[in-house]
Amino acid sequence: MKILIVGSGGREHAIGWKIKQDNPNVELFFSVGNAGTQAIGENLGLKTIAELKEFAKTNEVDLTIVGPEMELVDGIVDEFKTAGLEIFGPHQQAAALEGSKVFAKEFMQKHGVKTASYQTFRYFVDAKEYVESLETFPVVIKASGLAAGKGVIIAQDKFEAHEAVKDMMDDKSFGDAGDEVVIEQFLEGFECSILSIYNGKEIVPFISAKDHKKIGEGETGLNTGGMGVIAPNPLFTDAHFQEFVKDILEPTAKGLAEDGLTFSGIIFFGLMITDSGVYLLEYNVRFGDPETEAVLPLMNSNLLEIIQKSNQGESFQIDWENQHACCVVMASGGYPGNYDKGFEIRGLDSVEAPLFIAGASAMASKVVTSGGRVLNVVGLGDSLEEARNQAYENIKKIHFDYEYYREDIGKV
């Protein structure tokens, strides 16, 4: 069986690793891949949807799995299906649940999905006027479009809110993503991530996870694509889960059916758990990164079989290992700002834990840094403490110039 995985990060390495573990005879292709995916499949230099589609047709690829959000928002699933190719992911209209925060919030409001109150703005002058009228802070300001997980500012006062709106809408710090902004109520509590697979009829949730988003320890500094993850989230109780199902998951499934947005793919729920209940912060419609790297090593079920059943609209269950995972991200010094790359990574062969490459390339006989988030090391254990210890024992074996990682991942 031939499988094409679109993307080049740790998420794609983890997806390929999991599929290969359960199905050793599959032939994996990655585009564009990295040094980690190269070890389990063939890396391709294809970047456009047209190139990917032509490769899948010419090489009789049996299934394509899409990692990044951009290709989904650009309509890769529609293109592949029109060409009669099997692909896992939402069509372009449904991908707007991630591609447009305005579209997502309107969907939530329409279908009674529990979320923070909000206002949306298309013009800077209107957003500025609204900020001037606010009396309660902090508030959350979001660029509506795709901003690599960084287009969210929590403004502590009127000045910060004004600066955030100006930065997004007037100065275009996130490009076209800031053409529209959402200004919403700030919710106090703790966050939780829940990946799920949607087969067009029902949404089957994964175990919970907790993402560490900030660059600095103690959740300080700039937002990143994620500096580490633990799974399951120890703060997320059975009662929270039942509330999530009733107030968020079920209304989402009902709303997708009512709006004709059904598909086979991933739905990622970004949650905030407060004293007044469980709220939905955002939808993603692809595997989260680095959540995927933490949860897939705990999955006992065959991921490929689940995806195939989902694509056929069949029911399925997911079996999980009764363990904990702690994923620690090793990054280039300076990330998420400017950073240098091309440094040799030493010690990879000594790691005795799941290791997923994100921003690193093979160069001759060496592996060198090529991105901001360089790699993910995942510790597993019967307790969170055991998983943390394993992750940090192994990450300390890896070295490259200007390396950086947080030492508090998994502390709750």
LUMVEX-269656 format. One line per field, with one value per residue (C-alpha): y, z, x; residue number from 0; residue in three letters. Coordinates in steps of 0.05 Angstrom, whole numbers, plus 5000, padded with zeros to 4 digits. Layout:
BEGIN
v	(Y,...)
w	(Z,...)
u	(X,...)
seza	(NUM,...)
lumkol	(ALA,...)
END
This chain:
BEGIN
v	(5000,5069,5128,5201,5246,5321,5363,5369,5373,5331,5318,5285,5244,5220,5201,5162,5129,5106,5079,5043,5012,4980,4966,4951,4936,5003,5048,5119,5183,5251,5319,5352,5313,5321,5281,5238,5220,5203,5145,5113,5133,5173,5249,5286,5357,5371,5435,5453,5418,5406,5371,5329,5308,5289,5247,5211,5196,5175,5131,5101,5126,5091,5145,5216,5246,5321,5350,5426,5472,5514,5460,5443,5515,5519,5461,5401,5352,5379,5374,5302,5278,5309,5268,5205,5202,5177,5231,5243,5313,5366,5397,5471,5496,5458,5477,5549,5527,5535,5582,5636,5650,5694,5635,5589,5636,5647,5571,5563,5616,5590,5519,5532,5511,5540,5594,5663,5723,5762,5816,5814,5871,5881,5954,5981,6044,6002,5956,6017,6049,5985,5980,6052,6032,5973,5979,5907,5877,5834,5818,5769,5795,5744,5750,5714,5679,5629,5656,5592,5590,5659,5707,5713,5771,5777,5852,5872,5943,5992,6012,5939,5925,5985,5965,5893,5915,5965,5913,5862,5905,5967,5943,5873,5836,5771,5789,5775,5736,5803,5829,5812,5807,5775,5811,5765,5756,5733,5667,5650,5577,5523,5500,5430,5401,5345,5315,5273,5237,5254,5203,5248,5222,5218,5251,5202,5239,5222,5226,5297,5336,5399,5444,5490,5548,5602,5604,5617,5574,5587,5603,5670,5706,5700,5649,5593,5534,5495,5479,5414,5372,5323,5271,5258,5327,5313,5372,5349,5305,5257,5311,5361,5309,5297,5373,5378,5324,5356,5429,5426,5359,5341,5410,5411,5345,5367,5434,5403,5358,5416,5461,5407,5410,5335,5304,5250,5279,5310,5359,5390,5423,5477,5483,5530,5501,5554,5556,5567,5509,5483,5532,5522,5570,5545,5490,5462,5412,5375,5338,5386,5398,5379,5345,5290,5272,5261,5224,5176,5137,5122,5096,5020,5020,5018,5090,5070,5024,5079,5129,5078,5064,5139,5150,5096,5128,5067,5068,5053,5056,5078,5039,5075,5053,5067,5110,5182,5218,5280,5312,5363,5407,5425,5491,5537,5593,5657,5622,5645,5706,5705,5644,5613,5543,5492,5467,5393,5354,5305,5247,5226,5153,5150,5169,5112,5143,5163,5219,5260,5308,5374,5425,5385,5361,5305,5332,5279,5236,5290,5317,5393,5443,5475,5506,5539,5478,5425,5360,5328,5276,5237,5204,5150,5123,5096,5165,5235,5242,5179,5204,5272,5240,5196,5255,5299,5242,5232,5304,5317,5267,5312,5374,5428,5499,5549,5494,5514,5476,5490,5450,5455,5417,5373,5413,5428)
w	(5000,4982,5028,5016,5077,5062,5107,5135,5210,5273,5264,5197,5223,5281,5234,5189,5249,5277,5210,5198,5267,5256,5182,5167,5094,5074,5027,5054,5015,5048,5016,5032,5094,5137,5164,5206,5152,5106,5152,5145,5075,5013,5015,4954,4931,4914,4940,4900,4904,4829,4837,4895,4856,4794,4837,4871,4804,4768,4825,4843,4915,4956,5009,5022,5093,5099,5158,5150,5151,5092,5040,5070,5068,4996,4976,4968,4988,4935,4882,4900,4904,4837,4809,4841,4893,4965,5016,5090,5110,5105,5040,5030,5057,5123,5128,5139,5211,5220,5164,5188,5262,5242,5205,5264,5316,5274,5268,5343,5357,5306,5333,5408,5418,5484,5470,5494,5473,5416,5363,5293,5253,5181,5187,5232,5249,5275,5316,5345,5364,5397,5438,5461,5487,5528,5604,5624,5612,5593,5525,5472,5402,5345,5273,5236,5184,5190,5231,5248,5318,5336,5317,5387,5435,5506,5518,5591,5581,5529,5505,5492,5457,5412,5395,5380,5333,5298,5292,5260,5217,5200,5202,5175,5223,5204,5131,5104,5167,5201,5148,5198,5274,5329,5397,5450,5524,5564,5599,5663,5672,5642,5570,5543,5473,5446,5378,5346,5282,5246,5197,5171,5222,5290,5324,5362,5411,5429,5499,5525,5522,5550,5505,5530,5481,5508,5494,5567,5629,5671,5607,5596,5534,5462,5434,5393,5353,5418,5464,5492,5508,5561,5552,5583,5614,5689,5704,5655,5694,5673,5692,5646,5590,5597,5595,5533,5498,5516,5504,5448,5413,5402,5379,5332,5300,5294,5264,5213,5188,5186,5147,5098,5123,5133,5117,5139,5176,5241,5286,5340,5398,5435,5503,5562,5628,5675,5740,5698,5651,5590,5532,5460,5441,5371,5320,5280,5224,5222,5270,5323,5329,5377,5407,5354,5376,5448,5435,5378,5420,5469,5415,5414,5355,5283,5259,5185,5195,5233,5177,5125,5165,5173,5098,5087,5138,5184,5260,5300,5370,5392,5445,5487,5529,5603,5607,5606,5552,5558,5494,5500,5440,5426,5389,5356,5401,5382,5362,5353,5330,5287,5292,5256,5225,5194,5260,5266,5315,5357,5401,5363,5361,5437,5448,5478,5470,5412,5374,5321,5276,5260,5232,5213,5147,5127,5097,5075,5137,5185,5210,5214,5241,5189,5229,5293,5326,5313,5344,5395,5448,5479,5547,5566,5635,5683,5716,5690,5732,5701,5631,5646,5673,5611,5564,5599,5609,5533,5511,5551,5505,5444,5429,5376,5377,5408,5429,5472,5508,5568,5630,5660,5609,5647,5711,5731)
u	(5000,5026,5013,5030,5037,5036,5080,5150,5147,5146,5071,5083,5141,5097,5039,5087,5121,5054,5029,5096,5096,5027,5036,5109,5097,5067,5107,5110,5122,5130,5127,5170,5190,5252,5311,5265,5215,5273,5290,5221,5200,5218,5220,5193,5207,5134,5104,5041,4974,4979,5046,5021,4959,5000,5047,4989,4957,5020,5046,4978,4980,4926,4916,4939,4941,4948,4987,4988,4928,4948,4938,4870,4847,4872,4827,4874,4819,4771,4825,4844,4772,4755,4813,4785,4841,4832,4849,4837,4817,4763,4740,4754,4688,4696,4769,4745,4730,4805,4821,4773,4762,4703,4671,4685,4656,4593,4586,4593,4541,4493,4494,4498,4570,4593,4645,4666,4625,4657,4654,4685,4714,4735,4758,4812,4772,4713,4758,4794,4727,4704,4769,4758,4690,4715,4716,4734,4803,4839,4809,4831,4847,4854,4874,4819,4863,4920,4978,5017,4987,5014,4958,4928,4942,4916,4911,4916,4891,4864,4933,4954,4888,4896,4968,4947,4891,4937,4992,4945,4900,4941,5013,4996,5042,5006,4995,4926,4908,4894,4846,4791,4799,4758,4756,4728,4716,4777,4765,4802,4821,4865,4869,4860,4869,4827,4841,4786,4769,4704,4675,4620,4570,4603,4663,4707,4753,4825,4853,4862,4927,4958,5000,5055,5051,5097,5172,5191,5184,5123,5085,5120,5143,5120,5072,5103,5077,5083,5142,5116,5055,5031,4977,4929,4917,4917,4871,4817,4768,4713,4662,4697,4696,4621,4610,4653,4613,4546,4562,4614,4624,4551,4528,4589,4570,4497,4518,4564,4508,4458,4505,4527,4599,4608,4676,4725,4784,4809,4773,4817,4781,4820,4784,4786,4760,4734,4695,4632,4643,4681,4686,4711,4767,4780,4773,4831,4816,4883,4928,4954,5029,5061,4998,5003,5073,5049,4984,5001,5053,4996,4948,4941,4893,4917,4915,4914,4854,4817,4829,4806,4742,4730,4737,4684,4638,4643,4641,4704,4733,4802,4840,4892,4950,4939,5002,5026,5066,5110,5134,5190,5208,5280,5284,5336,5360,5323,5258,5202,5242,5304,5349,5408,5406,5453,5482,5498,5454,5494,5470,5407,5429,5433,5360,5318,5249,5203,5239,5205,5244,5212,5261,5323,5352,5399,5463,5514,5522,5499,5432,5431,5380,5335,5277,5255,5226,5279,5256,5209,5229,5171,5177,5127,5111,5060,5058,5068,5131,5160,5143,5175,5238,5245,5235,5287,5337,5336,5334,5397,5433,5421,5463,5470,5494,5446,5398,5339,5283,5238,5253,5183,5142,5092,5094,5021)
seza	(0,1,2,3,4,5,6,7,8,9,10,11,12,13,14,15,16,17,18,19,20,21,22,23,24,25,26,27,28,29,30,31,32,33,34,35,36,37,38,39,40,41,42,43,44,45,46,47,48,49,50,51,52,53,54,55,56,57,58,59,60,61,62,63,64,65,66,67,68,69,70,71,72,73,74,75,76,77,78,79,80,81,82,83,84,85,86,87,88,89,90,91,92,93,94,95,96,97,98,99,100,101,102,103,104,105,106,107,108,109,110,111,112,113,114,115,116,117,118,119,120,121,122,123,124,125,126,127,128,129,130,131,132,133,134,135,136,137,138,139,140,141,142,143,144,145,146,147,148,149,150,151,152,153,154,155,156,157,158,159,160,161,162,163,164,165,166,167,168,169,170,171,172,173,174,175,176,177,178,179,180,181,182,183,184,185,186,187,188,189,190,191,192,193,194,195,196,197,198,199,200,201,202,203,204,205,206,207,208,209,210,211,212,213,214,215,216,217,218,219,220,221,222,223,224,225,226,227,228,229,230,231,232,233,234,235,236,237,238,239,240,241,242,243,244,245,246,247,248,249,250,251,252,253,254,255,256,257,258,259,260,261,262,263,264,265,266,267,268,269,270,271,272,273,274,275,276,277,278,279,280,281,282,283,284,285,286,287,288,289,290,291,292,293,294,295,296,297,298,299,300,301,302,303,304,305,306,307,308,309,310,311,312,313,314,315,316,317,318,319,320,321,322,323,324,325,326,327,328,329,330,331,332,333,334,335,336,337,338,339,340,341,342,343,344,345,346,347,348,349,350,351,352,353,354,355,356,357,358,359,360,361,362,363,364,365,366,367,368,369,370,371,372,373,374,375,376,377,378,379,380,381,382,383,384,385,386,387,388,389,390,391,392,393,394,395,396,397,398,399,400,401,402,403,404,405,406,407,408,409,410,411)
lumkol	(MET,LYS,ILE,LEU,ILE,VAL,GLY,SER,GLY,GLY,ARG,GLU,HIS,ALA,ILE,GLY,TRP,LYS,ILE,LYS,GLN,ASP,ASN,PRO,ASN,VAL,GLU,LEU,PHE,PHE,SER,VAL,GLY,ASN,ALA,GLY,THR,GLN,ALA,ILE,GLY,GLU,ASN,LEU,GLY,LEU,LYS,THR,ILE,ALA,GLU,LEU,LYS,GLU,PHE,ALA,LYS,THR,ASN,GLU,VAL,ASP,LEU,THR,ILE,VAL,GLY,PRO,GLU,MET,GLU,LEU,VAL,ASP,GLY,ILE,VAL,ASP,GLU,PHE,LYS,THR,ALA,GLY,LEU,GLU,ILE,PHE,GLY,PRO,HIS,GLN,GLN,ALA,ALA,ALA,LEU,GLU,GLY,SER,LYS,VAL,PHE,ALA,LYS,GLU,PHE,MET,GLN,LYS,HIS,GLY,VAL,LYS,THR,ALA,SER,TYR,GLN,THR,PHE,ARG,TYR,PHE,VAL,ASP,ALA,LYS,GLU,TYR,VAL,GLU,SER,LEU,GLU,THR,PHE,PRO,VAL,VAL,ILE,LYS,ALA,SER,GLY,LEU,ALA,ALA,GLY,LYS,GLY,VAL,ILE,ILE,ALA,GLN,ASP,LYS,PHE,GLU,ALA,HIS,GLU,ALA,VAL,LYS,ASP,MET,MET,ASP,ASP,LYS,SER,PHE,GLY,ASP,ALA,GLY,ASP,GLU,VAL,VAL,ILE,GLU,GLN,PHE,LEU,GLU,GLY,PHE,GLU,CYS,SER,ILE,LEU,SER,ILE,TYR,ASN,GLY,LYS,GLU,ILE,VAL,PRO,PHE,ILE,SER,ALA,LYS,ASP,HIS,LYS,LYS,ILE,GLY,GLU,GLY,GLU,THR,GLY,LEU,ASN,THR,GLY,GLY,MET,GLY,VAL,ILE,ALA,PRO,ASN,PRO,LEU,PHE,THR,ASP,ALA,HIS,PHE,GLN,GLU,PHE,VAL,LYS,ASP,ILE,LEU,GLU,PRO,THR,ALA,LYS,GLY,LEU,ALA,GLU,ASP,GLY,LEU,THR,PHE,SER,GLY,ILE,ILE,PHE,PHE,GLY,LEU,MET,ILE,THR,ASP,SER,GLY,VAL,TYR,LEU,LEU,GLU,TYR,ASN,VAL,ARG,PHE,GLY,ASP,PRO,GLU,THR,GLU,ALA,VAL,LEU,PRO,LEU,MET,ASN,SER,ASN,LEU,LEU,GLU,ILE,ILE,GLN,LYS,SER,ASN,GLN,GLY,GLU,SER,PHE,GLN,ILE,ASP,TRP,GLU,ASN,GLN,HIS,ALA,CYS,CYS,VAL,VAL,MET,ALA,SER,GLY,GLY,TYR,PRO,GLY,ASN,TYR,ASP,LYS,GLY,PHE,GLU,ILE,ARG,GLY,LEU,ASP,SER,VAL,GLU,ALA,PRO,LEU,PHE,ILE,ALA,GLY,ALA,SER,ALA,MET,ALA,SER,LYS,VAL,VAL,THR,SER,GLY,GLY,ARG,VAL,LEU,ASN,VAL,VAL,GLY,LEU,GLY,ASP,SER,LEU,GLU,GLU,ALA,ARG,ASN,GLN,ALA,TYR,GLU,ASN,ILE,LYS,LYS,ILE,HIS,PHE,ASP,TYR,GLU,TYR,TYR,ARG,GLU,ASP,ILE,GLY,LYS,VAL)
END
